[in-house]
Amino acid sequence: MVTSSTSSMLMKIQPTIQRFARMLSSVLQLEVEIVDNTLCRVAGTGVYGKLLGRKLSTDSRLLRYIIETKKEKVVTHSRFDPLCKGCLNKDNCKEKAFLGTPVIYQEQCVGVISLVALTCEQQERINDNIQEFSDYVRHVSSIFVSRFLEDQGGSDNLQKMFTTIIGNMDQGVLVINQDQKVEHANQAALKILGVSHGTMIGKSINFRPLTFAQNFIRGHVQHVIAFDDKKELVIGQLHAIQDRWLFLMAFHQSHASADSMPLQDGPQIEQMVGECRPMRQLKKLIGRVAPSPSSVMIAGESGTGKEVVARAIHKLSDRQAKPFIAINCAAIPEQLLESELFGYVKGAFTGASTNGKTGLIQAANNGTLFLDEIGDMPLTLQAKLLRAIESREVQPVGASNPVPVDIRIISATNQNLEQFIADGKFREDLYYRLNVIPIRLPPLRERQDDIELLIHHFLQLHTRRLDLVYPGISPEVIAFLKSYRWPGNIRELSNLMEYLVNVVPSGEVIDMTLLPPNMVTRSKSVVQEPGRHAEPEVIKEKESVTALEEMEKQMICDALARYSNKKQAADKLGIGIATLYRKIKKYELVGV
C-alpha cells in the first residue's frame, strides 16, 4: 500500500511536471496526461490540461491497470482493447491510441505518464514509433524519479530531460532562444542543414516561412533558414514553447534550393502563394490599385484564382470592413439573374416573395461587387448594369423609385471580350466601364518557379483538412509537374495534390507510379520528339485533348444522371458549380 505522503509526491512538484508535459507534447506531437496513483490529474496538455489537481471522474481503466500492475500499457486502437470492454465512457471516448508508462519510486507506482492520440495523424505516430516513444518515456520516468523526486532540482533537470528526449529523436529539431540563437540541435537537424554541432550552437538564425504561417500553426510550412552566409530550404513547424522556439523538421524534405526562392519584396497577400516574377509584379500591382475606387477587370484562364485576387483587392482597400458580394453570371439562370442582381419589390411578379428581395448590388453597398464570368451576362442585363454604374443607383424589379448605391465593381472573365464585342455579344461601352484597371493572371505553365512552392502548400492544406500524414514527394515527380502544361491551372494542381495525399501510403513518398495514368499519357503526347516538326505534335495534342474531353463529358453525364441537384454533382466531380454550368453549355448537355 502506498502511503499518503508518497501519493502526493507528484502534486508537490506540479508546476515543474506541467512544464515537462508541455515540452513532451511539443516534441512528440501528442497529447500528454500525467496522474498520480490516486488518479488525480497532476499535469496535461490540450483537453487534458483542464481540472488539474482534481480526481478523474471517468472509468480510467487503462490508468488503473498501469497503477495496479506497475506495467506499461500500449493501445493502438482504443475502444477495441479488452480493457475497454464494459467501459461506461466507451461510446464517447475520443482517444484513438494510448501509451501509458508507470512512474516507479521505491518499488511503488506513484503515477502514470500517458501519451494520447486524438487524431488519425497522432495515432499513426504512436503506431509507427511505439518502441521509440516507450523508450523515451521510460527514460524520462527514471529521470523524473531520481532527480525530481529526490532533489526537486527544478529547471536544470527539466532542461536535461528535454535535451535527452530531443537528442534521441529521428526527426530534426532546433531549439532557439529569445535572442534568435541556436540553443540545441539534434543529429537529424545537423544532417539536414549540413553542419556540425560545434558550428551551430550559439549561432544567430532566422526563419522565413514561404506561405502564411498563421494558416498552419500546427502544420508543415516551407521555411528559408538563414545563418551566417548560408540559406537552407527546410519543411517544418515552428512552435513557441515558454521562452523558446522549437523548430520541428518534417521527415521528408524538399529538393529545391533556398537560393531559388526570391525575397518577398511585394505586399504579402494571404492565399496568393507564389514568388515568381509574374506573381511578384501582380502583387505589387494589386497593392497599388486596391485603394482606388475604380473598376477592375481580371482576365485569366479557368483555375488561375480570379476570385482570390478579387478578395485580395477588397481586403487591401478602404472597403475591407464592408461587404464583399460575389456572383457568378454563368451559374444563375438568365431568367433569375436580373432579380438576383437588382432585387424586386413585393408583388413584382408571380411567385415573388411577399417581402420582396434585396438585390446583390444593393447588398454590396459601400463594399465590393465581384461579377465572375461577366462574359455570360445577357445583353439586356448589360444595359441595365451600365445604367446602374453610370447613375450610381439601382431600380429593383417592380419598383417605381431607384435606390442609390456606392459600390466598387470587380469583374472577371476567361473569355475574349474583344471578340465578343466584335460578334455583338458584349456591349463595348460596358466593357470600357468595367475594364478601367485591367489585370491579367498568368497561367500556371508561366509560373514554373512557383510549382514546388504550390505543391507543398497544397500538400499541407489537404493533409491538414483530411487529417492525414504529411508525405514526401520524389524529385522525379517534382520535375514532371514542373514540365506539365496544367490546362486546369492552380485548381488542377490542388485537386491533384488532394488525390495524391489520399492514395499515398501513410508517411511514404509520392512517386511517379501514383500519378494518374491519363496525366502521364497526356504529358507524353505533347512532348516533341527530336528532329520532328511541331505541326504533327500539335495535331497529336489536339487528339489527346479530344479524348480527354470525351472522358470529361461522360463523367459529367454520369454525375448529372446520378444527382438531381447540380451542386451535388459538381461536388462529386470536384469542380465548382460555375464550371459545371460552363461544361454543360460546352458539351450541350442542357437536356440531361
Disulfide bonds with the S-S distance in Angstrom:
none
